[in-house]
Amino acid sequence: CGFGAAAAAAAGAVRSTACPRCCTRASPPPSLASKNVDGLLSRRPSPPSCAAAPRVSLISPPCGPARARPPPPPSPPPPSPPPPFYPPQIPDGDPQAPPPPPVAPPPTPSLPPAPPSPPTSPPPSAPVVITGDPHLRFAHGGEADFRGEDGATYNMLSHTNVSVNALFEASAFLIWGGVKVRGSFVTDAFWTIKSNLTGRTIRVEFSPNQPPTPIVHGLPDSGQRRLQPGGPAASFEDVSVSMSRRGNAEVLGVRTCAWHIEAVARLIWRSTTPGKKQIDLSFAPLRDPLSGTVAVAPHGLIGQSYDGDAVAVDGKQDHYRELWKAQGSGKELTTQAQAEGAIEGEGNDYQVADFFATEFKYSRFAGSAAAPRNVAALSGNKRQLSSHPHWGSASGSVGDDARDEGEAISVANAR
């Protein structure tokens, strides 16, 4: 078949050239190439077969008698997604492209996911919590912020045969409005535990920014062991250490006869250091910390809040808007609070010499007797609870990035 009367008049005899609907065709003569007929052909993908190809009119009138395109079947559109091979992709601007058959419109592309909202309160993995400035949540509901010193290690819980230390690291993140907050986070956690049965010392380190951790040291069989999420726990006498996942977070659980402590490693929200992780700590006693023939009251930045009374004490906290104004209403602010008023002594009193050290001013690790702190001597805001709290109430810390978004600052409206 030929291209039609109009094509023949323009290009001469074309009997050696196949119809564009055929599966194979010879190269057009130079006269056709000069009119870019073959260019029109080459811009279309070759159909898989003559029978399957749609009838296309490249040059009017078409060769042979015109046949009307059958109307599309009234059947419902094919299920999403449509077959990848049809309709063919046609370059923009091709005037000869056939209209595609009616198909179901593709689903509207979803917008990029918004940054995850920070939790307004830490997940109750175990009852007391530390989260990022970190924000301290005490046993009776009191709160305070503790910036700490960059690179310093502080004791969070010190009790008989149990010591938990945390490494504080300065790290910046952004809040809505583009203001950079130069805050701090707990990035590493360390346990020193002495078995109550044989007195063997077990040490646990968790540094999610420097894998491979967590590692348990001091096990009698292998000396040390690295834990994997979902793998078997490392257990020795009355101590058990396990690793799991909670969503996108890694959760290290340490259990003794008296405490259950969790360290949840998660990405710092809106961090200026991509991929940086911080640790939220939570503490839950498994028995009354003040029980026993001779009571040893817990201590440490968090542990001291288990004092057996019904008073919540709030210490100094960093309120971003107030800090931003006090620091010049610029494009960044720096946190300052050191939990003043909610803890005995000063922040430096809780520093330890190394990651696994148990000695500091208020150490209870090897103590034979120690009374609870004197709450009356604290200068923080005291709130009398309506009922006496249970000894098993939770405490801990969460990251700086968990501050409520009510603290958001708009630089554009700053001045």
Salt bridges, closest charged atoms under 4 A:
GLU143 OE2 - ARG137 NE 3.97
ASP145 OD1 - HIS135 ND1 2.67
ASP145 OD2 - ARG403 NH2 2.50
GLU169 OE2 - LYS276 NZ 2.64
GLU205 OE2 - HIS217 NE2 2.72
GLU250 OE2 - ARG245 NH2 3.80
GLU250 OE1 - LYS277 NZ 3.84
GLU262 OE1 - ARG246 NH2 3.29
GLU262 OE2 - HIS260 NE2 3.49
ASP280 OD2 - ARG266 NE 2.85
ASP307 OD1 - HIS140 NE2 2.99
ASP307 OD2 - ARG373 NE 3.01
ASP309 OD1 - HIS140 NE2 3.23
ASP314 OD2 - ARG383 NE 2.78
GLU332 OE2 - ARG182 NE 2.98
GLU344 OE1 - HIS299 NE2 2.67
ASP349 OD2 - LYS361 NZ 3.82
ASP400 OD1 - HIS135 NE2 3.74
ASP401 OD2 - ARG266 NH1 2.90
GLU405 OE2 - ARG270 NH2 2.84
GLU407 OE2 - HIS319 ND1 3.31
